Each structure stands twice: as C-alpha cells, then as structure tokens.
Amino acid sequence: MAGITVVALEQAVAAPYATRQLADLGARVIKVERPGRGDFARDYDRTVKGMSAYFVWVNRGKESVVLDLRQEADRALLDAMISRADVFVQNLRPGACDRLGLAAGTLRARHPRLITCEITGYGGTGPYRDKKAYDLLVQCETGLVSITGGPEAPARAGISIADIAGGMYAYSGILTALYERTRTGRGTSLSVSLLDALGEWMGHPYYAQAFGGTPVRRSGARHPSISPYGAYRCGDGAQIFLSVQNDREWVALCERVLRRPELVRDPRFADNPLRHAHDEELTGQLEGCFAGHTADGLLALLDGAGIAAARLRTVAEFAGHPQLAARDRWQDFDSPVGPLRGLLPPVEVAGRRAPMRPVPSLGEHTEAVRAEFAGPGSGPADRAPSPA
C-alpha cells in the first residue's frame, strides 16, 4: 500500500487497530492526537518499559501529530492533510466530527476520491447512538458475556474482542473501498459499529437460541454443542484439550487412542448430538482411558491418530512457542523506550518481509508534517493521484 495516505482521528483500540493493519501493509498513517497526553490509550498501563501495552500493540508504524482543533492554524493543517489523503478514519463520539465540520458527506463533497470510515459503538442512529461503548459493555450488549465463563458465573472474553472485530471490519471495508476506487475513480463513506461487528460473530449462538428453543449455556472450556471437546485429565495430573469434529475422528479416537472400539457401537455415543447429550458419561470414559498416559504421551498418540489436540499454554509459553520460533515469526521494532519484539503481521506475502516500523512518541512527527502540509505547494492540486 505504498503511496496510500491515511489520516486518523483515532483513540483507544478499534480505529487504531484498523489503521495499524494498513500501516503494516505499507500505507502512511498519520495519527492525530490531542495536546497534552494524546490518545488516552497511552495511559492504560505502563507495562512495556513505561509504555502502554495497548498503545504499543495497535500503533506501530504510524506518525504522531499533535493538533489542537480549536486553533485555526491546527484545524487548517488537518484540512490540508485530509485534502491529500486517500482515507480518513475516525472513532470519536457520534456527532463530534459533525461539530468539527468533518462529517463524511461534507468531506466527500470537497474530496470525491476520499474514503471515509467512521467507527462507532452502536451506530450513528437509534436510541443507543450516544451511549459510551467500551469493549466489555459491547460484549454484554451482544450477549457474549452471557455465554462465556462457567456454569457458576459469566465472564468477559480475555481480549478486547469487540474492538478487534470492529477494527477488522473497518480494515476490510477500507481495502474494498480502495479497490472500488480503482474502477470508479470515486471514494465512498463507510461506517462500522462495534455492536454490529461483534453481533456478526454471535451468529452461531443466535441460531442455536432462536431455533433450539433453549438458552445457550455457559460451558467453560467445553463446547456448547460438540463432544468430546474441551479439557480432559491425564494420568500425570495435567490436562489436554481435545476436539472431535466428526464421526470419522470419533472412530479413530476409539480405535487408535482409547483402544475401546466397542464405544463406536455404544448407542449413547452414536453421533455428535447423542455424544453431547451424554457428555458427562463420555468424559468419564475418556478420562478413565487417559489415566494411563502422561500428557506428552497422550498428545503423541492423538497426533498419530489425526485427532486435534493441544496443551494449555500460558501467555509466556505462547511467546516461546516452538512453531513461531521455527517459522521466525518474531521481529524487533523500535519505540521511544528502545527495541521491542512483536509478531509479524498474520498475512504472509510470498517473497516479501518488510521490517516492522516504530511506535511513535507523542507528537514526534508534528513539525515535519506541519512543514510538509502547511508549506507552499502543498494543496491538493499539487498531489499526483495515488495508485489506488
């Protein structure tokens, strides 16, 4: 995406996550921050050598420009930046950009090739339009929390899943709009709400609830409709996690791992709905057989039989995962606190591995951008059309 310029009036996680994906592809992302402390995600924690883990995660590869949009000169600079941009992304509270004269319709009337993307919590209309929509709250509103956790209590997902969902739909929408612009020559206006994005991911629970006639139950690490699926104890006291997705795998598990071929013919376990209905009895059968194995030995048996299985790793163990090390998936990048290590972007492009670019300090690029965009010959007429 070299040659694509993104101006982002962004904060927190959802919009920064979307624009970091664009930066990873080579786009120039200019992040506009407020004077003083900047994006409030900078202050979420101090765990990365004094920097916020959230901020480091979603802001790599960007330029940071501090602007006070109440000041005429700074507002004029933002307008100049937008006039030369391909994409404008914002996730301010609903109505904030309208009050600043930065509504999507206004911007695209001035700049027909511009792609605008607004990320909101609950959408630009409706009774929830002005509600604050932090990640946990959207998890609650979509019903995710009600089906996450164990029988005793619900739980939030352990990552900012609503923000990630919104960011990824914004990212894919922007890519689609850039492709469309190559055919039409015109930009478009996109909007993504966290409620809609995470709601899309709730499709299976919705259909199970709507047509199953009973509430979806919380099942911890077990699956609400597939069995055997989840954690099972081994003879050394450790747990392995098992997932049997079809009858062929069930037969292989019984014959090659459990050495209990008669279970295939047991009417309680004849198909997945029956296995799930008798999950407690099935768990007893499996753990009785697994008691004669260590976790390592059992995983080797399962792998040999083609049964999907895993061990439970901590985050620290994930960081040292042998598969990531073997594929050289970690790379150092720079930051205001020195070199840091991060995972390369998930999409691998054959023959290409661009270095990961630095995390910006607050306002690091303000003066350079001011000189570039506020100087003579900086208007939209002086900018060659971008390749997209």
C-alpha positions as CSV (number, residue, x, y, z in Angstrom):
1,M,0.0,0.0,0.0
2,A,2.9,2.4,-0.6
3,G,1.5,5.7,-1.8
4,I,-1.7,5.4,0.2
5,T,-2.0,8.1,2.9
6,V,-4.4,7.6,5.9
7,V,-5.3,10.4,8.3
8,A,-6.7,9.0,11.5
9,L,-8.5,11.0,14.2
10,E,-8.5,8.0,16.5
11,Q,-8.2,6.8,20.0
12,A,-8.4,3.7,22.2
13,V,-8.3,0.4,20.2
14,A,-10.8,-0.2,17.4
15,A,-9.8,2.5,14.9
16,P,-6.0,2.3,15.8
17,Y,-6.2,-1.5,15.3
18,A,-7.7,-0.9,11.8
19,T,-5.2,1.7,10.8
20,R,-2.2,-0.4,12.1
21,Q,-3.2,-3.1,9.6
22,L,-3.0,-0.5,6.9
23,A,0.4,0.6,8.2
24,D,1.7,-2.9,8.2
25,L,0.9,-3.1,4.5
26,G,3.0,0.0,3.8
27,A,0.4,2.8,4.0
28,R,1.4,6.1,5.5
29,V,-0.8,6.5,8.6
30,I,-0.8,10.0,10.2
31,K,-2.3,9.7,13.7
32,V,-3.8,12.9,15.0
33,E,-3.6,13.2,18.8
34,R,-4.8,15.8,21.3
35,P,-2.4,18.1,23.1
36,G,-1.2,17.1,26.5
37,R,-1.5,13.3,26.8
38,G,-2.5,12.4,23.3
39,D,-4.5,9.2,22.7
40,F,-5.8,8.1,26.1
41,A,-4.7,4.6,25.4
42,R,-1.1,5.8,26.0
43,D,-2.1,5.9,29.7
44,Y,-3.9,2.5,30.0
45,D,-0.8,1.0,31.7
46,R,3.0,1.2,32.0
47,T,3.9,-2.4,31.4
48,V,6.1,-2.1,28.3
49,K,9.1,-0.3,29.8
50,G,6.9,2.5,30.9
51,M,4.6,2.5,27.8
52,S,1.1,1.1,27.5
53,A,0.8,-2.4,26.1
54,Y,-2.3,-1.5,24.3
55,F,-0.7,1.5,22.6
56,V,2.4,-0.4,21.5
57,W,0.2,-3.1,20.1
58,V,-2.0,-1.0,17.9
59,N,0.1,2.0,16.9
60,R,3.2,0.6,15.4
61,G,4.3,2.1,12.1
62,K,2.4,5.4,12.4
63,E,3.3,9.1,12.5
64,S,2.1,11.0,15.5
65,V,0.9,14.6,15.1
66,V,-0.4,16.7,17.9
67,L,-3.1,19.2,16.9
68,D,-5.5,21.4,18.9
69,L,-8.5,21.5,16.6
70,R,-9.9,24.5,18.4
71,Q,-7.0,26.5,17.0
72,E,-7.4,27.9,13.5
73,A,-3.9,27.1,12.3
74,D,-4.1,23.5,13.5
75,R,-7.6,23.0,12.0
76,A,-6.3,24.3,8.7
77,L,-3.4,21.9,8.9
78,L,-5.8,19.0,9.4
79,D,-7.9,20.1,6.4
80,A,-4.7,20.2,4.3
81,M,-3.8,16.7,5.4
82,I,-7.2,15.4,4.6
83,S,-7.2,17.1,1.2
84,R,-4.1,15.0,0.3
85,A,-5.2,11.8,1.9
86,D,-6.8,8.7,0.4
87,V,-8.5,7.6,3.6
88,F,-9.9,9.4,6.7
89,V,-10.6,7.3,9.7
90,Q,-12.2,8.5,13.0
91,N,-13.8,6.9,16.1
92,L,-14.8,10.0,18.0
93,R,-18.1,10.1,19.8
94,P,-21.1,10.3,17.5
95,G,-21.6,13.9,16.4
96,A,-18.1,15.1,17.3
97,C,-16.9,15.1,13.7
98,D,-20.1,16.8,12.6
99,R,-19.5,19.6,15.0
100,L,-15.9,20.0,13.7
101,G,-17.2,20.2,10.1
102,L,-15.7,16.8,9.4
103,A,-18.8,14.8,8.6
104,A,-18.4,12.2,5.9
105,G,-20.7,13.9,3.5
106,T,-19.0,17.2,3.9
107,L,-15.6,15.8,3.4
108,R,-16.5,13.8,0.3
109,A,-18.3,16.7,-1.3
110,R,-14.9,18.5,-1.1
111,H,-12.8,15.5,-2.0
112,P,-14.7,13.0,-4.2
113,R,-11.8,10.5,-4.2
114,L,-11.6,10.4,-0.4
115,I,-12.7,7.2,1.5
116,T,-14.1,8.0,5.0
117,C,-14.5,5.4,7.7
118,E,-16.4,6.1,10.9
119,I,-16.2,3.5,13.8
120,T,-18.9,3.9,16.5
121,G,-20.1,1.8,19.4
122,Y,-23.7,1.4,18.5
123,G,-24.2,3.1,15.1
124,G,-25.0,6.7,14.1
125,T,-28.7,6.5,14.7
126,G,-31.1,4.8,17.2
127,P,-31.6,5.1,21.0
128,Y,-28.1,3.8,21.8
129,R,-26.3,6.3,19.5
130,D,-24.8,8.4,22.3
131,K,-24.1,5.7,24.8
132,K,-20.4,5.0,25.6
133,A,-19.4,1.7,24.2
134,Y,-16.3,0.3,25.8
135,D,-15.3,-3.2,24.9
136,L,-16.8,-5.0,27.9
137,L,-20.1,-3.2,27.5
138,V,-20.5,-4.3,23.9
139,Q,-19.6,-7.8,24.9
140,C,-22.5,-7.5,27.4
141,E,-25.0,-6.0,24.9
142,T,-24.3,-8.6,22.2
143,G,-24.9,-11.5,24.7
144,L,-21.3,-12.7,24.5
145,V,-20.7,-12.4,28.3
146,S,-23.8,-14.4,28.9
147,I,-22.4,-17.4,27.1
148,T,-18.7,-17.0,28.2
149,G,-17.4,-18.5,31.5
150,G,-18.5,-21.5,33.5
151,P,-21.9,-22.5,35.0
152,E,-21.2,-20.5,38.2
153,A,-20.6,-17.1,36.6
154,P,-20.4,-15.3,33.3
155,A,-17.1,-13.8,32.1
156,R,-15.8,-11.3,29.6
157,A,-13.6,-12.6,26.8
158,G,-10.0,-12.2,27.8
159,I,-9.1,-9.8,24.9
160,S,-10.7,-6.7,23.5
161,I,-12.8,-8.8,21.1
162,A,-15.4,-6.1,20.3
163,D,-12.7,-3.6,19.4
164,I,-10.8,-6.1,17.3
165,A,-14.0,-7.1,15.5
166,G,-14.8,-3.5,14.7
167,G,-11.2,-2.8,13.7
168,M,-11.0,-5.7,11.3
169,Y,-14.3,-4.9,9.6
170,A,-13.2,-1.3,9.2
171,Y,-9.9,-2.5,7.7
172,S,-11.5,-4.9,5.2
173,G,-14.1,-2.3,4.3
174,I,-11.3,0.3,3.5
175,L,-9.5,-2.3,1.4
176,T,-12.7,-2.9,-0.5
177,A,-13.3,0.8,-1.0
178,L,-9.8,1.3,-2.3
179,Y,-10.3,-1.5,-4.8
180,E,-13.6,0.0,-5.9
181,R,-12.0,3.4,-6.4
182,T,-9.6,1.9,-8.9
183,R,-12.7,1.1,-11.1
184,T,-14.9,4.2,-10.4
185,G,-12.4,6.9,-9.5
186,R,-14.5,7.8,-6.6
187,G,-14.3,7.3,-2.8
188,T,-17.1,6.2,-0.5
189,S,-18.2,6.6,3.1
190,L,-18.0,3.6,5.4
191,S,-19.4,3.1,8.9
192,V,-18.8,0.2,11.3
193,S,-20.3,-0.2,14.8
194,L,-18.8,-2.5,17.4
195,L,-22.3,-3.8,18.2
196,D,-22.8,-4.9,14.5
197,A,-19.3,-6.3,14.2
198,L,-19.4,-8.4,17.3
199,G,-23.0,-9.2,16.7
200,E,-22.0,-10.8,13.4
201,W,-19.6,-13.1,15.4
202,M,-22.6,-14.1,17.5
203,G,-24.2,-15.9,14.6
204,H,-23.9,-19.4,15.9
205,P,-25.3,-18.7,19.4
206,Y,-28.1,-16.7,17.8
207,Y,-29.3,-19.5,15.6
208,A,-28.8,-22.1,18.3
209,Q,-31.0,-20.0,20.6
210,A,-33.6,-19.0,18.0
211,F,-34.2,-22.5,16.7
212,G,-33.0,-24.7,19.6
213,G,-35.7,-23.5,22.0
214,T,-33.4,-23.3,25.0
215,P,-30.8,-20.7,26.2
216,V,-27.2,-21.3,25.2
217,R,-25.5,-22.5,28.3
218,R,-22.1,-21.4,29.6
219,S,-19.8,-24.3,29.2
220,G,-16.3,-23.1,30.2
221,A,-13.7,-24.7,28.0
222,R,-16.3,-27.2,26.7
223,H,-18.3,-26.6,23.6
224,P,-22.0,-25.9,23.8
225,S,-22.9,-28.3,21.1
226,I,-19.9,-30.6,20.2
227,S,-18.5,-33.5,22.2
228,P,-15.9,-34.6,23.0
229,Y,-14.5,-31.1,23.1
230,G,-12.5,-29.4,25.9
231,A,-10.2,-30.2,28.7
232,Y,-9.6,-33.8,30.0
233,R,-7.3,-35.0,32.8
234,C,-4.3,-37.3,32.1
235,G,-2.6,-39.7,34.4
236,D,0.1,-37.2,35.4
237,G,-2.5,-34.7,36.6
238,A,-2.1,-32.4,33.6
239,Q,-4.9,-31.6,31.2
240,I,-5.0,-31.9,27.4
241,F,-7.6,-30.2,25.2
242,L,-9.3,-32.3,22.7
243,S,-11.6,-31.5,19.7
244,V,-13.5,-34.2,17.8
245,Q,-15.4,-32.7,14.9
246,N,-17.0,-35.6,13.1
247,D,-17.8,-39.3,13.3
248,R,-14.6,-40.4,11.4
249,E,-12.5,-38.7,14.1
250,W,-14.6,-40.3,16.8
251,V,-14.0,-43.8,15.3
252,A,-10.2,-43.0,15.2
253,L,-10.2,-41.9,18.8
254,C,-12.0,-45.0,20.0
255,E,-9.9,-47.5,18.0
256,R,-6.5,-46.0,17.9
257,V,-6.2,-43.9,21.1
258,L,-8.7,-45.3,23.6
259,R,-8.4,-48.9,22.4
260,R,-12.1,-49.2,23.0
261,P,-13.7,-50.0,19.6
262,E,-16.9,-51.0,21.3
263,L,-17.6,-47.3,22.2
264,V,-18.2,-46.7,18.5
265,R,-21.3,-49.0,18.7
266,D,-22.5,-47.6,22.1
267,P,-25.9,-46.1,21.4
268,R,-25.2,-43.2,23.8
269,F,-22.3,-42.1,21.5
270,A,-23.6,-42.9,18.1
271,D,-23.4,-39.4,16.7
272,N,-22.4,-35.9,17.9
273,P,-25.8,-34.8,19.3
274,L,-26.0,-38.0,21.3
275,R,-22.4,-37.7,22.5
276,H,-23.1,-34.2,23.6
277,A,-26.3,-35.2,25.4
278,H,-24.2,-37.8,27.3
279,D,-21.1,-35.6,27.7
280,E,-20.7,-36.3,31.4
281,E,-20.7,-40.1,30.8
282,L,-18.4,-39.7,27.8
283,T,-16.0,-37.6,29.9
284,G,-15.8,-40.5,32.4
285,Q,-15.0,-43.0,29.7
286,L,-12.2,-40.8,28.2
287,E,-10.6,-39.8,31.4
288,G,-10.6,-43.5,32.5
289,C,-8.6,-44.3,29.5
290,F,-6.4,-41.2,29.7
291,A,-5.4,-42.1,33.3
292,G,-2.8,-44.5,31.9
293,H,-1.0,-41.8,29.9
294,T,1.1,-38.7,30.6
295,A,0.1,-35.5,28.7
296,D,3.1,-35.8,26.4
297,G,2.4,-39.4,25.6
298,L,-1.3,-38.8,25.0
299,L,-0.6,-35.9,22.7
300,A,1.7,-38.1,20.7
301,L,-1.0,-40.7,20.4
302,L,-3.6,-38.2,19.4
303,D,-1.3,-36.6,16.8
304,G,-0.6,-40.0,15.3
305,A,-4.4,-40.8,15.1
306,G,-5.1,-37.4,13.4
307,I,-7.1,-36.1,16.4
308,A,-7.0,-32.4,17.0
309,A,-5.5,-31.7,20.4
310,A,-3.5,-29.1,22.3
311,R,-1.9,-28.3,25.7
312,L,-2.9,-25.3,27.7
313,R,-0.2,-22.7,27.4
314,T,0.3,-19.5,29.4
315,V,0.9,-16.2,27.6
316,A,4.6,-16.6,28.5
317,E,4.7,-20.1,27.0
318,F,3.0,-18.7,23.8
319,A,5.8,-16.2,23.5
320,G,8.2,-19.1,23.3
321,H,6.1,-21.3,21.1
322,P,8.3,-23.6,19.1
323,Q,6.1,-23.3,16.0
324,L,6.6,-19.5,15.9
325,A,10.3,-19.8,16.6
326,A,10.7,-22.4,13.8
327,R,9.0,-20.0,11.3
328,D,10.9,-16.9,12.5
329,R,7.6,-15.1,13.2
330,W,9.1,-12.6,15.8
331,Q,10.8,-9.4,14.8
332,D,12.3,-6.5,16.6
333,F,11.0,-2.9,16.1
334,D,11.9,0.4,17.5
335,S,10.0,2.5,20.1
336,P,10.6,5.5,22.3
337,V,11.7,3.1,25.0
338,G,14.1,1.1,22.8
339,P,13.8,-2.1,20.8
340,L,10.7,-4.3,21.3
341,R,9.7,-7.6,19.9
342,G,6.4,-8.3,18.2
343,L,4.7,-10.8,15.9
344,L,4.9,-10.2,12.2
345,P,1.5,-9.5,10.5
346,P,-0.6,-12.6,10.0
347,V,-0.8,-12.4,6.3
348,E,2.4,-13.7,4.7
349,V,3.2,-12.4,1.2
350,A,5.5,-14.7,-0.8
351,G,8.9,-13.3,-1.2
352,R,8.3,-10.2,1.0
353,R,9.0,-9.4,4.6
354,A,9.1,-5.7,5.3
355,P,10.6,-4.6,8.6
356,M,8.1,-3.6,11.3
357,R,8.1,0.2,11.8
358,P,8.5,2.1,15.1
359,V,5.9,3.1,17.7
360,P,5.7,6.9,17.7
361,S,6.3,9.1,20.7
362,L,3.6,11.7,21.2
363,G,3.8,14.4,18.6
364,E,7.1,13.0,17.2
365,H,6.2,14.0,13.6
366,T,4.2,17.2,14.3
367,E,6.8,19.7,13.0
368,A,7.8,17.6,9.9
369,V,4.1,17.2,8.9
370,R,3.4,20.8,9.6
371,A,6.2,21.8,7.3
372,E,5.1,19.3,4.6
373,F,1.4,20.2,4.6
374,A,1.4,23.9,5.5
375,G,4.3,24.9,3.2
376,P,3.9,26.3,-0.3
377,G,2.8,24.0,-3.0
378,S,1.1,21.7,-0.5
379,G,-2.5,21.9,-1.8
380,P,-4.5,19.0,-3.3
381,A,-3.8,20.2,-6.9
382,D,-0.1,19.5,-6.3
383,R,-0.5,15.9,-5.4
384,A,-0.3,13.2,-8.0
385,P,-3.2,10.7,-8.0
386,S,-2.4,7.7,-5.8
387,P,-2.2,4.3,-7.4
388,A,-5.5,3.3,-5.8
